[in-house]
Amino acid sequence: MNASYQTWFKQKLAKLQTIDCYSAGVTPEGLAEQLGIDQSKIVKLNFNENLFIDRTKQTAIMKQLADEIDLRLYPEDEEAKLREQLSGYMDVPKDFLAVGNAGDELIDRIVRLFIEPGDVAVSFMPSFAIPRLCVKRQGGEYVAVPLKGDFQLDTDAMLSIFSDKTRLLYLCSPNNPTSNQMKPQDIEKLTKVFPGIVILDEAYGEFADYSFVPRIREFPNMIILRTFSKAFGLAMLRLGYVVANPELAAVLRDKAPLPYPVSGFTIRMGIKLLGNIDIEQTAVAALVAERGKLIKQLNQIAGVEAFPSQADFVLINTKAPADEVYMKLLKRGIILKKWGPLLQYENCFRVTVGLPEMNAKLIEALKQIQGD
Ligand SMILES: Cc1ncc(COP(=O)(O)O)c(C=O)c1O
Protein backbone atom coordinates (compact mmCIF):
# COMPACT_ATOMS: atom_id res chain seq x y z
CA MET A 1 0.00 0.00 0.00
CA ASN A 2 1.34 3.46 -0.76
CA ALA A 3 2.08 5.96 1.98
CA SER A 4 -0.71 8.33 0.97
CA TYR A 5 -3.28 5.57 1.41
CA GLN A 6 -1.83 4.55 4.79
CA THR A 7 -1.94 8.08 6.17
CA TRP A 8 -5.40 8.78 4.83
CA PHE A 9 -6.79 5.47 6.05
CA LYS A 10 -5.36 5.90 9.55
CA GLN A 11 -6.83 9.37 9.85
CA LYS A 12 -10.14 8.19 8.45
CA LEU A 13 -10.34 5.33 10.93
CA ALA A 14 -9.51 7.65 13.81
CA LYS A 15 -12.32 9.98 12.68
CA LEU A 16 -14.78 7.13 12.27
CA GLN A 17 -13.99 5.98 15.81
CA THR A 18 -15.34 9.29 17.09
CA ILE A 19 -18.84 8.59 15.69
CA ASP A 20 -21.16 8.07 18.61
CA CYS A 21 -23.19 4.87 18.08
CA TYR A 22 -25.98 3.05 19.83
CA SER A 23 -24.82 0.32 22.18
CA ALA A 24 -27.31 -2.36 23.17
CA GLY A 25 -25.59 -3.64 26.35
CA VAL A 26 -26.27 -7.05 27.85
CA THR A 27 -27.77 -9.64 25.47
CA PRO A 28 -29.97 -12.57 26.58
CA GLU A 29 -27.55 -15.02 24.98
CA GLY A 30 -24.54 -13.53 26.77
CA LEU A 31 -26.33 -13.41 30.11
CA ALA A 32 -27.58 -17.01 29.79
CA GLU A 33 -24.04 -18.16 29.09
CA GLN A 34 -22.68 -16.18 32.03
CA LEU A 35 -25.29 -17.60 34.41
CA GLY A 36 -24.98 -21.10 32.95
CA ILE A 37 -28.72 -21.33 32.31
CA ASP A 38 -30.87 -21.89 29.25
CA GLN A 39 -31.63 -18.72 27.28
CA SER A 40 -35.36 -19.44 27.50
CA LYS A 41 -35.09 -18.74 31.25
CA ILE A 42 -33.96 -15.15 30.70
CA VAL A 43 -36.63 -12.52 31.36
CA LYS A 44 -35.90 -9.86 28.75
CA LEU A 45 -37.67 -6.61 29.57
CA ASN A 46 -35.27 -4.03 28.13
CA PHE A 47 -36.33 -3.38 24.51
CA ASN A 48 -40.09 -2.64 24.62
CA GLU A 49 -40.86 -5.64 22.44
CA ASN A 50 -44.45 -6.80 22.20
CA LEU A 51 -44.68 -10.44 23.25
CA PHE A 52 -48.47 -10.31 23.38
CA ILE A 53 -48.65 -10.83 19.62
CA ASP A 54 -49.89 -14.35 18.88
CA ARG A 55 -46.77 -16.00 17.52
CA THR A 56 -48.63 -18.94 16.02
CA LYS A 57 -50.73 -16.60 13.90
CA GLN A 58 -47.72 -14.51 12.94
CA THR A 59 -45.82 -17.63 11.86
CA ALA A 60 -48.79 -18.90 9.86
CA ILE A 61 -48.81 -15.63 7.91
CA MET A 62 -45.08 -15.91 7.27
CA LYS A 63 -45.50 -19.42 5.91
CA GLN A 64 -48.33 -18.28 3.67
CA LEU A 65 -46.10 -15.49 2.37
CA ALA A 66 -43.27 -17.91 1.67
CA ASP A 67 -45.59 -19.62 -0.82
CA GLU A 68 -46.91 -16.41 -2.34
CA ILE A 69 -43.75 -14.35 -2.81
CA ASP A 70 -41.32 -14.72 -5.71
CA LEU A 71 -38.03 -13.67 -4.13
CA ARG A 72 -36.32 -13.46 -7.51
CA LEU A 73 -38.13 -10.21 -8.32
CA TYR A 74 -37.54 -6.63 -7.15
CA PRO A 75 -40.31 -5.25 -4.92
CA GLU A 76 -41.61 -2.77 -7.53
CA ASP A 77 -45.19 -2.13 -6.45
CA GLU A 78 -45.02 -3.32 -2.88
CA GLU A 79 -44.63 0.03 -1.16
CA ALA A 80 -47.61 1.52 -2.98
CA LYS A 81 -49.72 -1.48 -1.91
CA LEU A 82 -48.69 -1.03 1.70
CA ARG A 83 -49.54 2.66 1.54
CA GLU A 84 -52.96 1.73 0.22
CA GLN A 85 -53.55 -0.49 3.27
CA LEU A 86 -52.05 2.04 5.67
CA SER A 87 -54.27 4.71 4.22
CA GLY A 88 -57.26 2.77 5.57
CA TYR A 89 -55.58 2.06 8.91
CA MET A 90 -54.51 5.68 9.51
CA ASP A 91 -57.48 7.25 7.74
CA VAL A 92 -55.34 9.54 5.57
CA PRO A 93 -54.89 9.56 1.76
CA LYS A 94 -51.97 7.47 0.57
CA ASP A 95 -49.98 10.47 -0.65
CA PHE A 96 -49.67 11.42 3.04
CA LEU A 97 -47.55 8.30 3.65
CA ALA A 98 -43.96 7.14 3.19
CA VAL A 99 -42.57 3.75 4.17
CA GLY A 100 -39.16 2.89 5.60
CA ASN A 101 -37.03 0.36 7.45
CA ALA A 102 -38.69 1.04 10.78
CA GLY A 103 -38.50 4.18 12.88
CA ASP A 104 -34.74 4.38 13.24
CA GLU A 105 -34.08 4.42 9.51
CA LEU A 106 -36.84 6.96 8.93
CA ILE A 107 -35.37 9.27 11.57
CA ASP A 108 -32.00 8.88 9.88
CA ARG A 109 -33.54 9.56 6.47
CA ILE A 110 -35.22 12.74 7.70
CA VAL A 111 -32.02 13.97 9.33
CA ARG A 112 -29.93 13.24 6.22
CA LEU A 113 -32.41 15.13 4.06
CA PHE A 114 -33.01 18.13 6.27
CA ILE A 115 -29.97 18.69 8.48
CA GLU A 116 -26.80 20.28 7.19
CA PRO A 117 -23.55 20.88 9.09
CA GLY A 118 -24.10 23.77 11.48
CA ASP A 119 -27.86 23.31 11.69
CA VAL A 120 -29.33 22.87 15.14
CA ALA A 121 -31.86 20.26 16.23
CA VAL A 122 -33.99 20.91 19.31
CA SER A 123 -35.51 18.31 21.57
CA PHE A 124 -36.04 17.57 25.22
CA MET A 125 -34.45 15.19 27.67
CA PRO A 126 -34.68 12.47 28.67
CA SER A 127 -35.84 11.00 25.38
CA PHE A 128 -35.05 8.54 22.61
CA ALA A 129 -31.33 8.54 21.75
CA ILE A 130 -31.27 7.83 18.01
CA PRO A 131 -32.16 11.34 16.71
CA ARG A 132 -29.20 12.85 18.57
CA LEU A 133 -26.80 10.29 17.11
CA CYS A 134 -28.10 10.96 13.57
CA VAL A 135 -27.91 14.74 13.93
CA LYS A 136 -24.36 14.63 15.31
CA ARG A 137 -23.21 12.29 12.54
CA GLN A 138 -24.63 14.78 10.05
CA GLY A 139 -22.53 17.58 11.56
CA GLY A 140 -25.47 19.24 13.30
CA GLU A 141 -25.81 20.38 16.89
CA TYR A 142 -28.37 18.78 19.22
CA VAL A 143 -29.85 20.84 22.04
CA ALA A 144 -32.11 19.06 24.52
CA VAL A 145 -34.11 20.99 27.11
CA PRO A 146 -34.96 19.12 30.34
CA LEU A 147 -38.59 18.11 30.77
CA LYS A 148 -40.46 19.59 33.72
CA GLY A 149 -40.77 17.55 36.91
CA ASP A 150 -44.15 16.18 35.74
CA PHE A 151 -42.47 14.90 32.52
CA GLN A 152 -44.24 17.57 30.44
CA LEU A 153 -42.64 19.98 27.97
CA ASP A 154 -40.99 23.16 29.16
CA THR A 155 -42.40 25.09 26.21
CA ASP A 156 -41.02 28.48 27.28
CA ALA A 157 -37.48 27.15 27.53
CA MET A 158 -37.82 25.41 24.17
CA LEU A 159 -39.35 28.43 22.44
CA SER A 160 -36.51 30.60 23.72
CA ILE A 161 -33.94 28.66 21.68
CA PHE A 162 -35.81 28.55 18.37
CA SER A 163 -33.87 30.55 15.76
CA ASP A 164 -33.10 30.56 12.06
CA LYS A 165 -30.53 27.86 12.76
CA THR A 166 -32.95 25.42 14.42
CA ARG A 167 -34.23 23.26 11.58
CA LEU A 168 -35.38 20.09 13.33
CA LEU A 169 -37.57 19.65 16.39
CA TYR A 170 -37.84 16.10 17.73
CA LEU A 171 -40.82 15.44 19.98
CA CYS A 172 -41.39 11.95 21.29
CA SER A 173 -44.92 11.27 22.55
CA PRO A 174 -45.50 8.85 24.21
CA ASN A 175 -41.97 9.53 25.32
CA ASN A 176 -39.30 6.91 25.75
CA PRO A 177 -38.36 6.53 28.65
CA THR A 178 -40.92 8.54 30.66
CA SER A 179 -43.84 6.74 28.93
CA ASN A 180 -46.25 9.72 29.07
CA GLN A 181 -47.82 11.66 26.21
CA MET A 182 -47.08 15.35 25.94
CA LYS A 183 -49.99 17.79 26.23
CA PRO A 184 -51.45 18.29 22.74
CA GLN A 185 -51.66 22.04 23.20
CA ASP A 186 -47.89 22.16 23.89
CA ILE A 187 -47.06 20.12 20.77
CA GLU A 188 -49.33 22.38 18.77
CA LYS A 189 -47.81 25.56 20.19
CA LEU A 190 -44.24 24.49 19.42
CA THR A 191 -44.99 23.07 15.96
CA LYS A 192 -46.87 26.15 14.79
CA VAL A 193 -43.92 28.48 15.36
CA PHE A 194 -40.97 26.15 14.75
CA PRO A 195 -38.93 27.34 11.74
CA GLY A 196 -38.14 23.84 10.49
CA ILE A 197 -39.28 20.21 10.34
CA VAL A 198 -40.96 18.69 13.39
CA ILE A 199 -40.73 14.94 13.96
CA LEU A 200 -43.50 13.76 16.23
CA ASP A 201 -42.46 10.26 17.21
CA GLU A 202 -45.57 8.15 17.87
CA ALA A 203 -43.77 4.79 17.86
CA TYR A 204 -45.99 3.83 20.81
CA GLY A 205 -49.11 5.48 19.41
CA GLU A 206 -51.32 2.39 19.54
CA PHE A 207 -50.86 2.10 23.32
CA ALA A 208 -51.74 5.74 23.95
CA ASP A 209 -54.81 7.91 24.50
CA TYR A 210 -54.53 10.15 21.47
CA SER A 211 -52.67 10.67 18.18
CA PHE A 212 -51.90 13.71 16.04
CA VAL A 213 -52.54 11.76 12.82
CA PRO A 214 -56.18 12.96 12.47
CA ARG A 215 -54.87 16.55 12.69
CA ILE A 216 -51.95 16.21 10.26
CA ARG A 217 -53.44 18.67 7.75
CA GLU A 218 -53.08 21.47 10.34
CA PHE A 219 -49.29 21.07 10.44
CA PRO A 220 -47.46 21.31 7.10
CA ASN A 221 -44.04 21.00 8.80
CA MET A 222 -44.88 17.93 10.90
CA ILE A 223 -43.76 14.34 10.21
CA ILE A 224 -45.47 11.77 12.41
CA LEU A 225 -43.40 8.65 12.85
CA ARG A 226 -45.02 5.25 13.35
CA THR A 227 -43.62 1.72 13.45
CA PHE A 228 -44.65 -1.92 13.12
CA SER A 229 -42.06 -2.86 15.76
CA LYS A 230 -44.21 -2.22 18.80
CA ALA A 231 -48.00 -2.67 18.43
CA PHE A 232 -47.62 -5.15 15.56
CA GLY A 233 -44.74 -7.03 17.20
CA LEU A 234 -42.62 -6.93 14.04
CA ALA A 235 -39.37 -5.60 15.49
CA MET A 236 -37.29 -8.31 13.78
CA LEU A 237 -38.40 -7.29 10.26
CA ARG A 238 -37.85 -3.49 10.52
CA LEU A 239 -40.90 -1.76 9.08
CA GLY A 240 -42.16 1.75 9.76
CA TYR A 241 -43.87 4.66 8.08
CA VAL A 242 -44.50 8.35 8.40
CA VAL A 243 -47.61 10.46 8.05
CA ALA A 244 -46.97 13.95 6.66
CA ASN A 245 -48.46 16.43 4.25
CA PRO A 246 -48.07 15.32 0.60
CA GLU A 247 -45.16 17.61 -0.31
CA LEU A 248 -43.11 16.39 2.63
CA ALA A 249 -44.18 12.75 2.30
CA ALA A 250 -43.18 12.76 -1.39
CA VAL A 251 -39.66 13.99 -0.59
CA LEU A 252 -39.27 11.23 1.99
CA ARG A 253 -40.44 8.62 -0.52
CA ASP A 254 -38.61 9.82 -3.60
CA LYS A 255 -35.34 11.06 -2.17
CA ALA A 256 -34.62 8.09 0.10
CA PRO A 257 -32.40 7.89 -2.12
CA LEU A 258 -32.01 4.14 -2.73
CA PRO A 259 -34.63 2.34 -4.80
CA TYR A 260 -36.57 -0.36 -2.92
CA PRO A 261 -35.11 0.39 0.52
CA VAL A 262 -37.52 -1.96 2.30
CA SER A 263 -37.60 -5.69 1.56
CA GLY A 264 -40.64 -6.99 -0.29
CA PHE A 265 -41.14 -9.73 2.26
CA THR A 266 -41.24 -7.20 5.08
CA ILE A 267 -43.72 -5.00 3.25
CA ARG A 268 -45.99 -7.94 2.44
CA MET A 269 -45.89 -8.96 6.09
CA GLY A 270 -47.08 -5.46 7.00
CA ILE A 271 -49.88 -5.69 4.45
CA LYS A 272 -51.00 -9.05 5.82
CA LEU A 273 -50.95 -7.84 9.41
CA LEU A 274 -53.06 -4.84 8.51
CA GLY A 275 -55.45 -7.23 6.79
CA ASN A 276 -55.61 -9.31 9.99
CA ILE A 277 -55.85 -6.38 12.33
CA ASP A 278 -57.41 -8.45 15.11
CA ILE A 279 -53.95 -9.91 15.87
CA GLU A 280 -52.62 -6.44 16.71
CA GLN A 281 -55.78 -5.26 18.43
CA THR A 282 -56.02 -8.33 20.67
CA ALA A 283 -52.35 -7.99 21.63
CA VAL A 284 -52.56 -4.27 22.38
CA ALA A 285 -55.68 -4.72 24.53
CA ALA A 286 -54.04 -7.54 26.49
CA LEU A 287 -50.83 -5.57 26.94
CA VAL A 288 -52.65 -2.45 28.14
CA ALA A 289 -54.63 -4.52 30.66
CA GLU A 290 -51.42 -6.16 31.91
CA ARG A 291 -49.73 -2.75 32.07
CA GLY A 292 -52.31 -1.55 34.59
CA LYS A 293 -51.79 -4.62 36.77
CA LEU A 294 -48.01 -4.34 36.55
CA ILE A 295 -47.98 -0.68 37.60
CA LYS A 296 -50.22 -1.48 40.56
CA GLN A 297 -48.06 -4.40 41.68
CA LEU A 298 -44.84 -2.41 41.29
CA ASN A 299 -46.24 0.42 43.39
CA GLN A 300 -47.09 -2.04 46.16
CA ILE A 301 -43.40 -2.86 46.61
CA ALA A 302 -41.78 -0.69 49.28
CA GLY A 303 -38.93 1.25 47.69
CA VAL A 304 -40.32 1.13 44.14
CA GLU A 305 -42.26 3.87 42.37
CA ALA A 306 -43.89 3.13 39.02
CA PHE A 307 -45.24 5.97 36.87
CA PRO A 308 -48.40 5.94 34.72
CA SER A 309 -47.78 4.74 31.15
CA GLN A 310 -49.12 5.41 27.65
CA ALA A 311 -46.68 2.96 26.06
CA ASP A 312 -45.72 -0.74 26.18
CA PHE A 313 -43.25 -0.10 29.00
CA VAL A 314 -43.23 1.44 32.44
CA LEU A 315 -40.74 3.81 34.05
CA ILE A 316 -39.79 2.96 37.61
CA ASN A 317 -37.59 4.56 40.25
CA THR A 318 -36.07 2.49 43.04
CA LYS A 319 -34.92 3.55 46.49
CA ALA A 320 -31.87 1.29 46.27
CA PRO A 321 -29.06 2.43 43.94
CA ALA A 322 -29.76 1.62 40.28
CA ASP A 323 -26.43 -0.15 39.71
CA GLU A 324 -27.05 -2.45 42.65
CA VAL A 325 -30.65 -3.26 41.60
CA TYR A 326 -29.54 -3.81 38.02
CA MET A 327 -26.81 -6.29 38.97
CA LYS A 328 -29.07 -8.18 41.37
CA LEU A 329 -31.72 -8.52 38.68
CA LEU A 330 -29.15 -9.71 36.15
CA LYS A 331 -28.04 -12.41 38.58
CA ARG A 332 -31.67 -13.57 38.60
CA GLY A 333 -31.74 -13.58 34.80
CA ILE A 334 -33.83 -10.41 34.45
CA ILE A 335 -32.74 -7.66 32.04
CA LEU A 336 -34.16 -4.14 32.40
CA LYS A 337 -33.03 -0.94 30.72
CA LYS A 338 -31.12 1.00 33.35
CA TRP A 339 -31.41 4.80 33.19
CA GLY A 340 -30.08 5.77 36.61
CA PRO A 341 -30.58 9.49 37.29
CA LEU A 342 -33.49 11.04 35.40
CA LEU A 343 -34.65 14.58 36.23
CA GLN A 344 -35.39 14.62 39.99
CA TYR A 345 -35.25 10.81 40.29
CA GLU A 346 -32.06 8.94 41.15
CA ASN A 347 -32.48 5.30 40.18
CA CYS A 348 -34.64 4.82 37.13
CA PHE A 349 -35.32 1.81 34.94
CA ARG A 350 -37.43 1.34 31.85
CA VAL A 351 -39.38 -1.90 32.11
CA THR A 352 -41.11 -3.54 29.14
CA VAL A 353 -44.61 -4.78 29.91
CA GLY A 354 -43.87 -8.48 29.60
CA LEU A 355 -46.18 -11.47 29.61
CA PRO A 356 -47.81 -12.08 33.01
CA GLU A 357 -45.37 -14.86 33.95
CA MET A 358 -42.39 -12.61 33.17
CA ASN A 359 -43.81 -9.74 35.18
CA ALA A 360 -44.48 -12.07 38.10
CA LYS A 361 -40.78 -13.02 38.14
CA LEU A 362 -39.79 -9.36 38.06
CA ILE A 363 -42.14 -8.47 40.93
CA GLU A 364 -40.85 -11.36 43.01
CA ALA A 365 -37.23 -10.41 42.35
CA LEU A 366 -37.80 -6.73 43.16
CA LYS A 367 -39.51 -7.64 46.42
CA GLN A 368 -36.53 -9.77 47.42
CA ILE A 369 -34.02 -7.10 46.39
CA GLN A 370 -35.79 -4.27 48.20
CA GLY A 371 -35.96 -6.46 51.30
CA ASP A 372 -32.19 -7.17 51.24
C1 LIG B 1 -39.50 6.42 20.72
C2 LIG B 1 -38.99 5.47 19.73
N1 LIG B 1 -38.98 5.81 18.45
C3 LIG B 1 -38.55 4.99 17.50
C4 LIG B 1 -38.07 3.74 17.83
C5 LIG B 1 -37.52 2.92 16.72
O1 LIG B 1 -38.11 1.71 16.61
P1 LIG B 1 -38.02 0.92 15.26
O2 LIG B 1 -36.76 1.36 14.56
O3 LIG B 1 -37.98 -0.50 15.66
O4 LIG B 1 -39.25 1.30 14.50
C6 LIG B 1 -38.05 3.32 19.16
C7 LIG B 1 -37.53 2.02 19.53
O5 LIG B 1 -37.45 1.60 20.64
C8 LIG B 1 -38.53 4.21 20.14
O6 LIG B 1 -38.52 3.90 21.44
The ligand as an SDF file (V2000), in Angstrom:
LIG
                    3D

 16 16  0  0  0  0  0  0  0  0999 V2000
  -39.5010    6.4240   20.7200 C   0  0  0  0  0  0  0  0  0  0  0  0
  -38.9880    5.4670   19.7310 C   0  0  0  0  0  0  0  0  0  0  0  0
  -38.9780    5.8100   18.4470 N   0  0  0  0  0  0  0  0  0  0  0  0
  -38.5480    4.9870   17.4980 C   0  0  0  0  0  0  0  0  0  0  0  0
  -38.0660    3.7410   17.8290 C   0  0  0  0  0  0  0  0  0  0  0  0
  -37.5240    2.9230   16.7180 C   0  0  0  0  0  0  0  0  0  0  0  0
  -38.1080    1.7050   16.6130 O   0  0  0  0  0  0  0  0  0  0  0  0
  -38.0160    0.9180   15.2550 P   0  0  0  0  0  0  0  0  0  0  0  0
  -36.7640    1.3600   14.5600 O   0  0  0  0  0  0  0  0  0  0  0  0
  -37.9760   -0.5020   15.6610 O   0  0  0  0  0  0  0  0  0  0  0  0
  -39.2480    1.2970   14.5030 O   0  0  0  0  0  0  0  0  0  0  0  0
  -38.0480    3.3210   19.1620 C   0  0  0  0  0  0  0  0  0  0  0  0
  -37.5270    2.0160   19.5330 C   0  0  0  0  0  0  0  0  0  0  0  0
  -37.4470    1.6040   20.6440 O   0  0  0  0  0  0  0  0  0  0  0  0
  -38.5270    4.2140   20.1400 C   0  0  0  0  0  0  0  0  0  0  0  0
  -38.5250    3.8990   21.4390 O   0  0  0  0  0  0  0  0  0  0  0  0
  1  2  1  0
  2  3  1  0
  2 15  2  0
  3  4  2  0
  4  5  1  0
  5  6  1  0
  5 12  2  0
  6  7  1  0
  7  8  1  0
  8  9  2  0
  8 10  1  0
  8 11  1  0
 12 13  1  0
 12 15  1  0
 13 14  2  0
 15 16  1  0
M  END
$$$$
